[in-house]
């Protein structure tokens, strides 16, 4: 399979002033086309550093895609940087200038003299017309390797990727395969515990299995490469069955499913509603459950110091007030360098109190607490445990 790297260009990205969405879009599309993506990087608006990044990437990979830096101003250095990386001159392309003038005319605007910079591309480069913007793109081939420079405006970059770049890459590299992924979500379990059960699967070459940690949740990613989508999906299905068998009730969903959506589906299947009582947790669980309407009947939050009996009684009163079959309460308290979490569940299946502790970053404690409460609710409604 062909190998690619992505270089996003822009000092504003490095400074955190804008979020780079281009890399994600390109990564997803390259994956689906069967192209391995080994690295991504961001470089500021400096022609020397951009040229160096391109030269280094070309030593490692087949395809280098840059985004950004193709505007008309002096601080748009990508054209010069690509030319420098190959030891080439910039040359003026009258046909590109005509396209730019026509585009401005269509927009009812007048092109300025500095827009002429956008009609310059490295000699020997192949111009890519940009019908949805004013910045032409281009590519340079060197044997079986290619550098493709795209605009940084997401709408323009996405259009050119779909309409020009992907068809070009499929033809040049005779791409027939694909890379598919599926992500299983687990809750209320540690990364080391999961690794203990599936560590032998994490060293397999295809499909590959990897872990990604989040507050209260560990994701298990399955990635498969194959000649067709159907073959890749079959590999993923087989691995998913193995993972679900080993991880059991730790797995609550896959891909875009959230804990609150899964819980809402279980409640809906029983025609039950739930209320939430949340203490000292910034309303995090209430915000999540509010998105599950109509299964969410209502809730309250508080910032008092309460004992278990008081919390249980308030939860009972809340259920009665909203005529809800299920009630879930969580109470988070700092305790030295840790947080202590108490979860109270009331339902027709069982009533219980559960205690857990958290020693991670304090700012992530509310998300961790809400995830644990949702996991207790999910398990209680499905298996009574």
N, C-alpha and C positions, 0 to 999 in steps of 0.2 A: 504494500500500500504506500501511496505517496505520503510524505510528511510535511507539515506546515508549521509556520510560526506567524504570530500576529504582533505587529508593532503599532500601538496607538500613539498618536503624536499630538501634543498640546500641553503647554505649561499649565493651563487652567485645570487639566485633569490631575496633574501632579500636585497642585495646590488644593485639590479637593473642592474646587469651585463648581465643577460639574461632574456628574456621574457617568462613567464610561459604560454605555449600553452596547456599543458597537462590538466589543470583544465577545460578549455573550451571544449576540446574534450570529456573528461569524462562526463561533465555536460550534453552535448547534447545527448550522448548515454544513460546515465541513464534516462534522461527525456523521450526519445523515448521508453525505456523499461518499463516505468511506475513506476519508482522509484523516490520518492521525495528526493530532495537534499536540506538539511536545512542549511548546513554550509560548507565553504571551508576555509582553512588556510594554511599558509606557515611557516615552522619551519626551522631554520638553522641546520647545521650539528653538532648537539649536542644530544647525546644519551639520556641524562636525560630529556631534554625538549621534545624530540620526544616521549619518553615513557609516559611522563605526558600527552601530547596531545592525545595520543591514548587512555589512560585510561579514560580521560574526555569524549572523543568522544564516547567511548563504553557505557558510562552511558546514553547517549542521543539518540543513534541511533542503527540501526540493522547492517549496513554495513559501515566499514571504509576502504577506499582505500588510500594507500600511494603510492607516486611516487618518485623515486630518492633514492640515498644513498645505492645502491646495488652494487657499483663498487668494485674494488679490493684493494683500498687504505685505509689507516688508517682513513681518513676523510669521509668514507662511512659508517655511523653508523646505518643504518636502521635495519639490521639483529639483532644487539645487542639490539637496542632500543625496537624492538617488543618482543624479548625474555624477556627483563626486565619488560615490561608492563604486561606480563603474569606470571612472576616469573619462567621462564624456562631457561634451559641451551641451548647453541648452540651445535649442533651435526654435525659431518662430515658425508656427504652422498657420498660414493664412486661413485654411479651412476651419481650424478651431476658433480663430477670431471671428469668422463669419457666423459660426454657430453661437458664440457668446453674444454678438450683436443682435442676432435674431431672437435669442432668448430674452434679452433685456427689452427689445421692442415688444415682444409678446406680453411682458409684464407691465408695459406702459412706462418704462423707465429708460434713462439714458446711461449707457456704459461710460465709465470714466477711464482716463488714460491708464490708471494702474490696473484695470481689468485686463489690459494687454498681457500682463505677466502670466495670466492663466492660459494664454495661447502658446506659451513656451513649454516644451517638454524635452527630455534628454534625446539627443540624436540616436537613431535606431530604435527608439521606443515606438510602440504601437498605441495610437491614441484610442481612447474609449469615449465616444460621445455621451454626454450627460443630458438627456432630454428633460430631466426634472430639476435641473439646477444650472448654475453658471460656471461650475468648476469641472472642466474635463478631467477624466481619469486617464491612466495609461499603464502599460505594462512593458517590461523588458525581459526578453528571453535570452538565456545563455545556456545553450545545450538543452538539457532536460530540466533546467532550473528556471524559475521565473520570479520576478518581483512585480507585484501588482499594487499600484497606488490608487486608493479610493478617497473620495471626499469624506470629511468628518461628520457632515450633517447626516444624522441617522436615516432620514427618509431617502436621501440621495444614495447613500451607501447601500442600504437595503435593496433598493430598486436595481442598482447596477450589479450587486451580488447575484440576485435572482435571475436577472435578464441576460447578463453577459458573463460574469465571472464563473459561476457554476457550470454553465454549458461549455465554456472554454476549457475548464479543468477536466470535466468529464471526457472531452474529446482528446485533450493532450495526453492525459495519463490513463486513458481507456478505463475509466472508473466504472466498475460494475458492482463492487461490494458496498457494504454499509456498516455502520457502527450504531448499535442500539443500546439504550440504557433503561434500567428500571430501578427505582429506589424504594426500598422497604423502610418503613418508619417504626421504630421501637420507642417505648417510653418507660420511665421509672427503672432503668437499669443502666449500669455503668459500661463504659467502653471495654474495660478489661474483662468483664463478665461475658460480653458477647464474643470478644476475641478468643476467650477460652473455649467456647463452643464451636467456633467456625474458623479458627486460625489456619487449619489445613486447607481451607477453601480459598484463603486470601493469597496463596502463592500459586494458584493455578494460572496458566497463560491465557486461556480463552474458554469460557468467559472469565473475566476478572472480577474479584469481589473486594470492595474497599469500605472503610468506615469513615463517617464524618460526625463529629460530636457537636451537639447543640444543648442549650440549657434544658434539662429534663428529657432530652430526646437524643437517640443515636440513630443515624441513617446508615443503612447498608445498601451500597450501590453495586448493581450488577451491570457489567458492560460486556457486550458480545460483538464480535466481528464475524461477518459471514458474507457470502456472495450475493445473498438476497435478504430482504427484510423478513421473509417467512422463516428462513434458516436461522437468522439471528434471534428472532422471537422464540423459536423452538429451543435454542440454547438457553435463553433467559428463563423460559418457563420451567425447564428441567432444574436449573439451579435454584429458582425461587421455591420450588417444592421442597428441595433439600433444606434450604434456609428456614422456611416456615416450620418444617418438622423439628429442626434443632432448636429454634428460638421460641416456638410455641406462642403463648399468650403475650410475650414481650412485643410481638408485632401487632400493631393496631391498624395499619393501612399501608398504602403504597402511592408513590408519585404525588399527585396534587391533593390527596386526602389529608384533612387535618383532624386532630383529635376531636374537636368540637363537632365537626361534620359527622364523624363516625358515631359519636354519642347521640347526636340528634337522630340519626337513622335508626339506632336501636330503640330510642324512646318512641319514635314514630311507629315502629313495628308493633309496639305494645300499646299504642295510643295513650301514652303517659306524658305528663309534663314534669318539669323540674324547676325548683327554685334554688337560688344560690345565696349563701350568707358568707361574706368574705371579710376577714379581719386583718388589718395592718398589712395589706398586700396591694395597695394602690389600685384596687378594682380590676386587676388584671384578668381574673377568671370571669368576672361579670362582663367585661368587654368581649371576651371570647364567646361566652354563652349567648350574649345578646344577638350574635349573628346566626343563631340556630333557630330563631323564631319560625313556626309557632310553638316549638317544643319547650322553649324557655318561657316560663310563666311570670317570672319576676325575680327580684333580688334586692339585697341591701349590703352595704359595706359599713364597717365601723373601725375606729382606731382606739378602742378602749382596751383595758386589761380585764379580761373576763375569765372565769373559771369554766371547766368543762360542762358542769351542770347548766350554767346560764346559757352557754352557746347552744347546747342541745335543746333547751327549752325555747330559745329564740328561733331556732330552726323549725321546731314543731309548729310554733305560732305562724311562721312564714308560710309553711305548707298549708296550714288551715286557712289562712287569709287568702291565698291564691288557688286553693283547691287543687294542689299539685300532689301527685302520687309520690314523687321523689324529691328529696332535699339533700343538698351537699353543702357543707360548711368547711372552710379552711381558716386556720388561725396561725399566722406566722409571727415568731418572736425571735429577736436577736438574743444570742446566748454566748457571750465572749466572742471568739473568733468564728462562731458558727451561727446558723439559724435553725430553730426548732419549728417543725411544722406539725400541726394537729389537724387531722381530717375527720369530719363527722359525716356519716352517711345514714340516711333514713329512706327506706323503700319498702314496698310490700314483700320483697324477697328477704331483706335482712337489715338490721341496724348494726352499725359498728363504729368504732373509734380507732384510728390508726395514727401512729407517730413516726415521723422521719426527721432526719437531720441533714443539713446542707453546709458544706464547708468551702464552697466556691466563691467567686467574686460577688460581693454583696449586691451590686447593681443587677445581677442576673437572678437573684433569689426569687423575686416575684414570678418570673416566667417559669422557673423550676417548680415553684409551689403550685402554680396553676396546672402545669403539665401533670404533676403527680396526682392532683385532685381529679383531673379528668380521667387518668388511668384507673384510679380506684373506682370511679363511677362506671367506666366501661366494663371492667371486669365483673363488678357486682351485678350489672344488668345482663351479662351474658352467661356467666358460669356460677354465680353465687359465691365466688371465693373472695 
